[in-house]
Amino acid sequence: MKYKVEDVLVKGAESLTVHSYEAGIYLVEVDIAGVPGFVVDDDERFLRFNSPNAVKETFSHATVDKAWL
């Protein structure tokens, strides 16, 4: 499943996991209503973040039950 940032902001998430990859690239996986998926951009590509702070700022207004880095 793929989710856009707006999906997470509107629906909230049971969990949000930040996956760290080489060269300071971070991808976000969320679980919404029991269905896991990665956050993607408007072109359906993985939305890449450059730092954990960028993830925090993007999802600061979302309701997230649990978060992991």
URZITA-V241923 format. One record per residue. N is the residue number from 1. PHI is phi in whole degrees, 0 to 359 (* if undefined). NEAR is the number of other ideal C-beta (glycine too) atoms within 8 Angstrom. Layout:
# URZITA-V241923
N_PHI_NEAR, N_PHI_NEAR
This chain:
# URZITA-V241923
1_*_5, 2_238_8, 3_232_12, 4_264_10, 5_306_10, 6_300_6, 7_300_9, 8_291_17, 9_294_9, 10_277_6, 11_271_8, 12_78_10, 13_217_13, 14_290_9, 15_211_11, 16_223_15, 17_241_10, 18_261_13, 19_262_8, 20_259_6, 21_238_7, 22_303_4, 23_61_4, 24_67_6, 25_254_10, 26_236_15, 27_245_13, 28_244_14, 29_247_11, 30_234_15, 31_238_11, 32_243_13, 33_54_5, 34_81_5, 35_245_7, 36_282_6, 37_185_11, 38_267_11, 39_278_14, 40_236_11, 41_269_8, 42_295_4, 43_265_5, 44_68_6, 45_262_6, 46_309_8, 47_281_11, 48_261_7, 49_243_13, 50_263_7, 51_198_8, 52_298_9, 53_296_6, 54_297_10, 55_295_12, 56_301_8, 57_295_7, 58_296_8, 59_255_13, 60_297_6, 61_258_4, 62_268_10, 63_271_5, 64_232_12, 65_289_7, 66_219_7, 67_227_8, 68_227_7, 69_245_6
